[in-house]
Amino acid sequence: MTTIKTPRNQKASRRIYIEGHKGAFFHNLRADFLRNKLAYLLFLPILIYYILFHYLPMGGLAIAFEDFKPRLGIFKSPFVGLQNFDSFFNSVFFKQLFVNTLTLSFLDILFCFTAPIIFSLLLNEVRNKHFKKAVQTISYMPYFLSVVVVCGIFTDFCQGGGVFSVLVEKLTGQTNVTLIGNPETFRAVYILLNLWQGFGYGSIIYLSTLSSVDNGLYEAAALDGANRLQQTLHVTLPALKNIIIFSLLMRISAILTVATDKILLLYSPATYETADVLGTYIYRLGIAGGQYGLTAAVGLLNSVIGFILLIISNALSKKYAEFSLF
């Protein structure tokens, strides 16, 4: 006997199917929780952190569409639609902010993203374990210094009469060189600071990946007549491929987010021409100027562009490199 599937029967079947899957999901979740209680307890603080400081604040994005007044609050401030976005797009600073932000981000990717990879490849070739560990430890140390301290040191070194400024004077024959207050040299100072502070710490993830590479692969390559450079190209780099792509995707998604804290500590009105970025603009207008709606709109725009870039770069990676985040 053939059962005729009417729309009502199909609807009931779909409901039963969904309810069955829901029941199975919660049953499996409960069983997994009972088996891995400790792991879930360790994960709990991270979950709470992201809920409190990343997801709950999303409700505040509403002020990007309001003329926000703190005394009125989010729900009573006047709604202005896209006026804040329009004000930013028509601002005289719009082009300069995007150019400066993208320039610093691309320079950061070019030098500060590649430096840890090159450093890990070089360190991987060192056979003396004690020397290798000593170099690793020394290279990690700048990362754990306070940003305020690091920027203060670089400011002293790069101002008039500082070590770096005097060195440039000796090399170029110029006088009264002030690297930190010169718009033309500010980007070089910023990249040098990021490079010095982050290349050692950034190499950890690559060195840990290389530690899991089977030495038999290198031995097999050596038997086939491969020299050290060929082994690096055909064994080491392929082992790093996925983690390099992962790190690059994360960096691209944050391409409009530069180290605002460092720039705030380094720049001055004299260097706004090349140093003023979206983060510093948001700080000046939002915290110092009280234009909360406008700065919220800029921050939202920043996040949306980053999300779109992540989706596009992930799709390209999945198509051409056969690796993706999702």
The 8 nearest C-alpha neighbors of each residue, nearest first, counted from 0:
[[1, 2, 3, 4, 5, 8, 9, 12],
 [2, 0, 3, 4, 5, 8, 9, 6],
 [3, 1, 4, 0, 5, 8, 9, 6],
 [2, 4, 5, 1, 8, 0, 6, 9],
 [5, 3, 8, 9, 2, 6, 7, 1],
 [4, 6, 8, 7, 3, 9, 10, 2],
 [5, 7, 9, 8, 10, 4, 11, 3],
 [8, 6, 10, 5, 9, 11, 4, 12],
 [9, 7, 11, 5, 10, 6, 4, 12],
 [8, 10, 6, 12, 7, 11, 13, 4],
 [11, 9, 7, 13, 8, 12, 6, 14],
 [10, 12, 14, 8, 13, 9, 15, 7],
 [13, 11, 9, 15, 14, 10, 8, 16],
 [12, 14, 16, 10, 11, 15, 9, 17],
 [15, 13, 11, 17, 16, 12, 18, 10],
 [14, 16, 12, 18, 13, 17, 19, 11],
 [15, 17, 13, 19, 14, 18, 12, 20],
 [18, 16, 20, 14, 19, 15, 21, 13],
 [17, 19, 21, 15, 20, 16, 14, 22],
 [20, 18, 16, 22, 17, 21, 15, 23],
 [19, 21, 23, 17, 22, 18, 24, 16],
 [22, 20, 18, 24, 19, 23, 17, 25],
 [21, 23, 19, 20, 25, 24, 26, 18],
 [22, 24, 20, 26, 21, 25, 27, 19],
 [25, 23, 21, 27, 26, 22, 20, 28],
 [24, 26, 28, 22, 27, 23, 29, 21],
 [25, 27, 23, 29, 28, 24, 22, 30],
 [28, 26, 30, 24, 25, 29, 31, 23],
 [29, 27, 25, 31, 26, 30, 24, 32],
 [28, 30, 32, 26, 31, 27, 25, 33],
 [31, 29, 27, 33, 32, 28, 26, 34],
 [30, 32, 28, 34, 29, 33, 27, 35],
 [33, 31, 29, 35, 34, 36, 30, 28],
 [32, 34, 30, 31, 36, 35, 29, 28],
 [33, 35, 31, 32, 36, 30, 29, 37],
 [36, 34, 32, 38, 37, 33, 31, 39],
 [37, 35, 39, 32, 38, 33, 34, 40],
 [36, 38, 40, 39, 35, 41, 42, 34],
 [37, 39, 41, 35, 40, 36, 42, 32],
 [40, 38, 42, 36, 41, 37, 43, 35],
 [41, 39, 37, 43, 42, 38, 36, 44],
 [42, 40, 38, 39, 43, 37, 44, 45],
 [41, 43, 39, 40, 45, 44, 38, 46],
 [42, 44, 46, 40, 45, 41, 39, 47],
 [45, 43, 47, 46, 42, 48, 41, 40],
 [46, 44, 48, 43, 47, 42, 49, 41],
 [45, 47, 43, 49, 44, 48, 50, 42],
 [48, 46, 44, 50, 45, 49, 51, 43],
 [49, 47, 45, 51, 46, 50, 52, 44],
 [50, 48, 53, 46, 52, 47, 51, 45],
 [49, 51, 54, 47, 48, 53, 52, 55],
 [52, 50, 48, 49, 55, 53, 47, 54],
 [51, 53, 49, 50, 48, 56, 54, 55],
 [54, 52, 49, 50, 56, 51, 55, 57],
 [53, 55, 50, 57, 56, 52, 49, 51],
 [54, 56, 57, 51, 50, 53, 58, 52],
 [57, 55, 58, 59, 54, 53, 52, 51],
 [58, 56, 59, 55, 54, 60, 53, 61],
 [59, 57, 56, 60, 55, 61, 54, 62],
 [58, 60, 61, 57, 56, 62, 73, 63],
 [61, 59, 62, 58, 57, 63, 295, 299],
 [60, 62, 59, 63, 64, 58, 65, 73],
 [61, 63, 65, 292, 64, 60, 67, 59],
 [64, 62, 296, 292, 295, 61, 60, 65],
 [65, 63, 80, 62, 79, 61, 81, 78],
 [66, 64, 78, 62, 79, 67, 77, 63],
 [65, 67, 77, 292, 76, 79, 78, 68],
 [66, 68, 65, 76, 292, 62, 291, 69],
 [67, 69, 71, 70, 76, 72, 66, 73],
 [70, 68, 72, 71, 67, 73, 76, 291],
 [71, 69, 68, 72, 76, 67, 75, 73],
 [72, 70, 75, 68, 69, 76, 73, 74],
 [71, 73, 69, 74, 75, 70, 76, 68],
 [74, 72, 76, 75, 62, 67, 71, 61],
 [73, 75, 72, 76, 71, 77, 61, 62],
 [76, 74, 71, 72, 73, 77, 68, 78],
 [75, 77, 67, 71, 73, 68, 74, 72],
 [78, 76, 66, 65, 79, 75, 67, 68],
 [77, 79, 65, 80, 64, 66, 76, 67],
 [80, 78, 65, 64, 82, 66, 77, 81],
 [81, 79, 64, 82, 78, 65, 83, 63],
 [82, 80, 84, 83, 64, 85, 79, 63],
 [81, 83, 85, 84, 80, 79, 86, 64],
 [84, 82, 293, 86, 85, 81, 296, 87],
 [85, 83, 87, 81, 86, 82, 296, 88],
 [86, 84, 82, 88, 83, 87, 89, 81],
 [87, 85, 83, 89, 84, 88, 90, 82],
 [86, 88, 90, 84, 89, 85, 83, 93],
 [89, 87, 85, 90, 86, 93, 84, 91],
 [90, 88, 86, 87, 85, 91, 93, 92],
 [89, 91, 87, 92, 93, 88, 86, 94],
 [92, 90, 93, 89, 94, 95, 88, 87],
 [91, 93, 90, 95, 94, 96, 87, 89],
 [94, 92, 90, 96, 95, 91, 88, 97],
 [95, 93, 97, 96, 92, 98, 91, 90],
 [94, 96, 98, 92, 97, 93, 99, 272],
 [97, 95, 276, 99, 93, 94, 98, 277],
 [98, 96, 100, 94, 99, 95, 101, 93],
 [97, 99, 95, 101, 100, 96, 102, 94],
 [98, 100, 102, 96, 97, 101, 273, 276],
 [101, 99, 276, 97, 103, 102, 98, 96],
 [100, 102, 104, 98, 103, 99, 97, 105],
 [103, 101, 99, 105, 104, 100, 98, 106],
 [102, 104, 106, 100, 101, 105, 107, 99],
 [105, 103, 107, 101, 102, 106, 254, 100],
 [106, 104, 108, 102, 107, 103, 101, 109],
 [107, 105, 109, 103, 108, 104, 110, 102],
 [106, 108, 104, 111, 105, 110, 109, 103],
 [109, 107, 112, 105, 106, 111, 110, 104],
 [108, 110, 106, 107, 105, 112, 113, 111],
 [111, 109, 107, 113, 108, 112, 114, 106],
 [112, 110, 107, 194, 114, 108, 113, 109],
 [113, 111, 108, 110, 114, 109, 115, 107],
 [112, 114, 116, 110, 111, 115, 109, 117],
 [113, 115, 117, 111, 116, 112, 110, 198],
 [116, 114, 202, 198, 118, 201, 117, 113],
 [117, 115, 119, 113, 114, 118, 120, 202],
 [116, 118, 120, 114, 119, 115, 121, 113],
 [117, 119, 115, 121, 116, 120, 114, 122],
 [120, 118, 122, 116, 121, 117, 202, 206],
 [121, 119, 123, 117, 118, 122, 116, 124],
 [122, 120, 118, 123, 124, 119, 117, 125],
 [121, 123, 119, 124, 125, 120, 118, 131],
 [122, 124, 120, 121, 125, 119, 206, 209],
 [123, 125, 122, 121, 126, 120, 227, 119],
 [126, 124, 122, 123, 127, 131, 121, 128],
 [125, 127, 128, 124, 131, 123, 130, 122],
 [128, 126, 130, 129, 125, 131, 132, 124],
 [129, 127, 131, 130, 126, 132, 125, 133],
 [130, 128, 132, 131, 127, 133, 134, 126],
 [129, 131, 133, 127, 128, 132, 134, 125],
 [130, 132, 128, 134, 129, 133, 127, 135],
 [133, 131, 135, 129, 134, 130, 136, 128],
 [132, 134, 130, 136, 135, 131, 129, 137],
 [135, 133, 137, 131, 132, 136, 138, 130],
 [136, 134, 132, 138, 133, 137, 131, 139],
 [137, 135, 133, 139, 138, 134, 132, 140],
 [136, 138, 134, 140, 139, 135, 133, 141],
 [137, 139, 199, 135, 136, 140, 134, 141],
 [140, 138, 199, 200, 136, 137, 142, 141],
 [139, 141, 137, 142, 143, 138, 136, 144],
 [142, 140, 196, 144, 143, 139, 138, 195],
 [143, 141, 196, 140, 144, 197, 139, 200],
 [144, 142, 141, 140, 145, 139, 196, 146],
 [143, 145, 141, 142, 146, 149, 148, 140],
 [146, 144, 148, 147, 149, 143, 142, 150],
 [147, 145, 149, 148, 150, 144, 261, 260],
 [146, 148, 150, 145, 149, 151, 264, 261],
 [149, 147, 151, 145, 146, 150, 152, 144],
 [150, 148, 146, 152, 151, 147, 145, 153],
 [151, 149, 153, 147, 152, 148, 154, 146],
 [150, 152, 148, 154, 149, 153, 147, 155],
 [153, 151, 149, 155, 150, 154, 148, 156],
 [152, 154, 156, 150, 155, 151, 157, 149],
 [153, 155, 151, 157, 152, 156, 158, 150],
 [156, 154, 152, 153, 158, 157, 161, 151],
 [155, 157, 161, 162, 153, 163, 154, 158],
 [158, 156, 178, 154, 161, 179, 164, 163],
 [159, 157, 177, 161, 179, 155, 154, 156],
 [158, 160, 177, 161, 176, 164, 175, 157],
 [161, 159, 165, 164, 158, 162, 175, 177],
 [162, 160, 156, 164, 157, 158, 159, 163],
 [161, 163, 156, 165, 164, 166, 160, 157],
 [164, 162, 166, 157, 156, 165, 161, 167],
 [163, 165, 167, 161, 157, 166, 176, 162],
 [164, 166, 168, 162, 167, 163, 160, 161],
 [167, 165, 163, 169, 168, 164, 162, 170],
 [168, 166, 170, 164, 169, 165, 171, 163],
 [167, 169, 173, 165, 172, 171, 166, 170],
 [170, 168, 166, 167, 172, 171, 165, 173],
 [169, 171, 167, 168, 172, 166, 173, 165],
 [170, 172, 168, 173, 169, 167, 166, 174],
 [171, 173, 168, 169, 170, 174, 167, 166],
 [174, 172, 168, 171, 176, 175, 169, 167],
 [173, 175, 176, 168, 172, 165, 169, 171],
 [176, 174, 159, 177, 173, 168, 160, 164],
 [175, 177, 174, 164, 159, 178, 168, 173],
 [178, 176, 159, 158, 179, 180, 164, 157],
 [177, 179, 157, 181, 180, 184, 158, 164],
 [180, 178, 157, 158, 181, 177, 185, 154],
 [181, 179, 178, 177, 270, 269, 182, 185],
 [180, 182, 178, 183, 184, 179, 185, 270],
 [183, 181, 270, 185, 184, 273, 272, 180],
 [182, 184, 181, 185, 186, 273, 187, 270],
 [185, 183, 187, 181, 182, 186, 178, 188],
 [186, 184, 188, 182, 187, 179, 183, 181],
 [187, 185, 189, 188, 184, 190, 103, 274],
 [186, 188, 190, 184, 185, 189, 191, 183],
 [189, 187, 191, 185, 186, 190, 192, 184],
 [188, 190, 186, 192, 187, 191, 185, 193],
 [191, 189, 193, 187, 192, 188, 194, 186],
 [192, 190, 194, 188, 189, 193, 187, 195],
 [191, 193, 189, 195, 190, 194, 188, 196],
 [194, 192, 190, 196, 191, 195, 197, 189],
 [193, 195, 191, 111, 192, 197, 198, 196],
 [196, 194, 192, 193, 197, 191, 198, 141],
 [195, 197, 141, 142, 193, 194, 192, 198],
 [196, 198, 200, 194, 199, 142, 201, 193],
 [197, 199, 115, 201, 194, 200, 114, 195],
 [200, 198, 138, 139, 202, 201, 197, 115],
 [199, 201, 139, 202, 197, 203, 198, 142],
 [200, 202, 198, 199, 115, 203, 197, 204],
 [201, 203, 115, 205, 199, 200, 204, 119],
 [204, 202, 206, 205, 201, 200, 207, 199],
 [203, 205, 207, 202, 206, 208, 201, 242],
 [206, 204, 208, 202, 207, 203, 209, 119],
 [207, 205, 209, 203, 208, 204, 119, 202],
 [206, 208, 210, 204, 205, 209, 203, 211],
 [209, 207, 205, 206, 210, 211, 204, 239],
 [210, 208, 206, 212, 211, 207, 205, 238],
 [209, 211, 207, 208, 212, 206, 213, 123],
 [210, 212, 209, 208, 213, 207, 214, 206],
 [213, 211, 209, 210, 214, 238, 208, 216],
 [212, 214, 215, 216, 211, 217, 210, 209],
 [215, 213, 216, 217, 212, 218, 219, 211],
 [214, 216, 218, 213, 217, 219, 220, 212],
 [217, 215, 219, 214, 218, 213, 220, 234],
 [216, 218, 220, 214, 215, 219, 221, 230],
 [217, 219, 215, 221, 220, 216, 222, 214],
 [218, 220, 222, 216, 221, 217, 215, 223],
 [219, 221, 217, 223, 225, 218, 222, 216],
 [222, 220, 225, 218, 224, 223, 219, 217],
 [223, 221, 219, 224, 220, 218, 225, 217],
 [224, 222, 220, 221, 225, 219, 218, 226],
 [223, 225, 221, 222, 226, 220, 219, 229],
 [226, 224, 221, 220, 229, 223, 230, 227],
 [225, 227, 229, 228, 230, 224, 221, 220],
 [228, 226, 230, 229, 231, 225, 221, 124],
 [227, 229, 231, 230, 226, 232, 225, 233],
 [230, 228, 232, 226, 231, 225, 227, 233],
 [231, 229, 227, 233, 234, 228, 232, 225],
 [230, 232, 235, 228, 229, 234, 233, 236],
 [231, 233, 229, 230, 236, 234, 235, 228],
 [232, 234, 230, 231, 229, 235, 237, 236],
 [235, 233, 230, 231, 237, 236, 232, 238],
 [236, 234, 231, 238, 237, 232, 233, 239],
 [235, 237, 239, 238, 232, 234, 240, 231],
 [238, 236, 240, 239, 235, 234, 233, 232],
 [239, 237, 235, 236, 240, 234, 212, 209],
 [240, 238, 236, 237, 242, 241, 243, 235],
 [239, 241, 237, 243, 242, 238, 236, 244],
 [242, 240, 244, 243, 239, 245, 322, 238],
 [241, 243, 245, 244, 239, 240, 246, 205],
 [244, 242, 246, 240, 245, 241, 239, 247],
 [243, 245, 247, 241, 242, 246, 248, 240],
 [246, 244, 242, 248, 243, 247, 241, 249],
 [247, 245, 249, 243, 244, 248, 242, 250],
 [246, 248, 250, 244, 249, 245, 243, 251],
 [249, 247, 251, 245, 250, 246, 244, 252],
 [248, 250, 246, 252, 247, 251, 245, 253],
 [249, 251, 247, 253, 248, 252, 254, 246],
 [252, 250, 254, 248, 253, 249, 247, 309],
 [251, 253, 305, 309, 249, 250, 308, 254],
 [254, 252, 256, 250, 251, 255, 305, 249],
 [253, 255, 251, 256, 104, 252, 250, 305],
 [256, 254, 253, 100, 301, 257, 101, 305],
 [257, 255, 253, 254, 258, 278, 100, 259],
 [256, 258, 259, 255, 104, 100, 254, 103],
 [259, 257, 260, 261, 262, 256, 278, 193],
 [258, 260, 262, 278, 261, 257, 263, 279],
 [259, 261, 263, 258, 262, 264, 146, 279],
 [262, 260, 264, 263, 259, 258, 265, 150],
 [261, 263, 265, 259, 264, 260, 266, 258],
 [264, 262, 260, 261, 265, 266, 259, 279],
 [263, 265, 261, 262, 266, 150, 260, 147],
 [266, 264, 262, 263, 261, 150, 154, 267],
 [267, 265, 262, 263, 270, 264, 274, 268],
 [266, 268, 269, 270, 271, 265, 180, 263],
 [269, 267, 271, 270, 266, 272, 275, 180],
 [268, 270, 267, 271, 180, 182, 181, 272],
 [269, 271, 182, 272, 268, 267, 274, 273],
 [272, 270, 275, 274, 268, 273, 269, 267],
 [271, 273, 270, 274, 182, 275, 95, 269],
 [274, 272, 271, 182, 99, 270, 275, 185],
 [275, 273, 271, 270, 272, 276, 266, 99],
 [274, 276, 271, 273, 96, 279, 272, 99],
 [277, 275, 96, 100, 279, 278, 99, 280],
 [276, 278, 280, 279, 96, 281, 100, 275],
 [279, 277, 281, 280, 259, 276, 282, 256],
 [278, 280, 282, 281, 276, 277, 259, 275],
 [281, 279, 277, 283, 282, 278, 284, 276],
 [280, 282, 294, 278, 284, 279, 285, 283],
 [281, 283, 279, 285, 286, 280, 284, 278],
 [284, 282, 287, 280, 281, 285, 288, 286],
 [285, 283, 288, 281, 290, 282, 287, 286],
 [284, 286, 289, 290, 291, 282, 288, 281],
 [287, 285, 282, 289, 288, 283, 284, 281],
 [286, 288, 283, 284, 285, 289, 282, 290],
 [289, 287, 284, 285, 290, 286, 283, 291],
 [288, 290, 285, 291, 286, 287, 284, 283],
 [291, 289, 285, 284, 288, 293, 292, 294],
 [290, 292, 285, 294, 289, 293, 295, 67],
 [291, 293, 63, 295, 62, 67, 294, 66],
 [294, 292, 83, 296, 295, 291, 290, 63],
 [293, 295, 297, 281, 296, 291, 285, 292],
 [296, 294, 63, 298, 292, 297, 293, 291],
 [295, 297, 63, 299, 293, 294, 298, 84],
 [298, 296, 294, 300, 295, 299, 301, 293],
 [297, 299, 301, 295, 300, 296, 294, 302],
 [300, 298, 296, 302, 301, 297, 295, 303],
 [299, 301, 297, 303, 298, 302, 296, 304],
 [300, 302, 298, 299, 304, 303, 297, 305],
 [303, 301, 305, 299, 300, 304, 306, 298],
 [302, 304, 306, 300, 305, 301, 299, 307],
 [305, 303, 307, 301, 306, 302, 308, 300],
 [306, 304, 252, 302, 308, 303, 307, 253],
 [305, 307, 303, 309, 304, 308, 302, 252],
 [308, 306, 304, 310, 309, 305, 303, 311],
 [307, 309, 305, 311, 306, 310, 252, 312],
 [310, 308, 252, 306, 312, 307, 311, 313],
 [309, 311, 307, 313, 308, 312, 314, 306],
 [312, 310, 308, 314, 313, 309, 307, 315],
 [313, 311, 315, 309, 314, 310, 308, 316],
 [312, 314, 316, 310, 311, 315, 323, 309],
 [313, 315, 317, 311, 316, 312, 310, 318],
 [316, 314, 312, 318, 317, 313, 319, 311],
 [317, 315, 320, 313, 319, 314, 318, 322],
 [316, 318, 321, 322, 323, 314, 315, 320],
 [317, 319, 315, 316, 321, 320, 314, 322],
 [318, 320, 316, 321, 317, 315, 322, 314],
 [321, 319, 316, 322, 317, 318, 315, 323],
 [322, 320, 317, 319, 318, 316, 323, 315],
 [323, 321, 317, 320, 316, 241, 324, 244],
 [324, 322, 317, 325, 313, 316, 321, 314],
 [323, 325, 313, 322, 245, 317, 248, 316],
 [324, 323, 313, 317, 322, 314, 310, 316]]
